[in-house]
Amino acid sequence: MNLVDHPDGGYAYVPGISPYSAGVRAGAGYRIRHVNLSATVGWEEGFGVIDEILAAAGRPPRALCSVELRCPEPYSFGGFGSFNDDYRAALDGRGILLDEGLNPVARTNVAPRIDPPSGTSLHAFGFTLPASDGGRPSFVVSGAGDLHDQSELRPEAIVGGDSSWDESGVERASVVLDEIQARLAGLGVRWPDTDSISVYSIESIHSVLESTVLARLGDAARHGVHWYLTEPPVAGLKFEMDGRGGVEEVWV
């Protein structure tokens, strides 16, 4: 995975697939501000919120570098593709997509089990701001689900196929950890550089967290993980992770 400089966004990104990049890292002289919404809003309305906050901060639309969404329930693979087309159109309408339609923006999109939104909604987002000093690396890793290949958005790519969590949980988590670790390496950081590692699953994951996840995190394990009782965005997936580090956290 290679880190590519964004031409004018104040960050670099690891290329991913058409709906999202694999992750982003603030460029020299910048940091990422991670904006947490006190209440979710519909994702299209949410982009209006993003526009207003970036404008108030004196930042252009291309400073947007990460988006976190919540959906009512997992999509079918076809439904996920249709949503991604609409989502890309919203980015393109703001001039955020790059040459040849490359999408530099990181993303996580998951389905809460408790109190899900009525429609796909904006949960949080990140954008770059000038920073007075270099400081720590400031980065966001996109959500990665239990697929053998993150670019293969089809049922045949699901780790463990139709097997139960008890039968396949360790393998699923291991594949996701491998992907997140590769993305971190692409961003030029390591597990200990993370401040927040999130796990998204509705399965009984305690034993897998202990045996497989925390065992891989090294020094970062002392921070623990944030477990969200949510499903990945596509039916059949059972485990997803993302992470970030060195960002400025704000709530609106």
Secondary structure, DSSP 8 states (H G I E B T S, - for coil): ---EE-SSSSEEEE--BTTBBSEEEE-TTEEEEEEEEEEEEEHHHHHHHHHHHHHHTT--GGGEEEEEEE-SS-B-HHHHHHHHHHHHHHHHHTT-S-GGG----EEEEEEESSS--SS-EEEEEEEEEE-SS--S--EEEEEEESBSSTT--SGGGBTTTT--HHHHHHHHHHHHHHHHHHHHHHTT--GGG-SEEEEE-SS--HHHIIIIIGGGSGGGGGG--EEE-EE-SBTT---EEEEEES-EEEE-
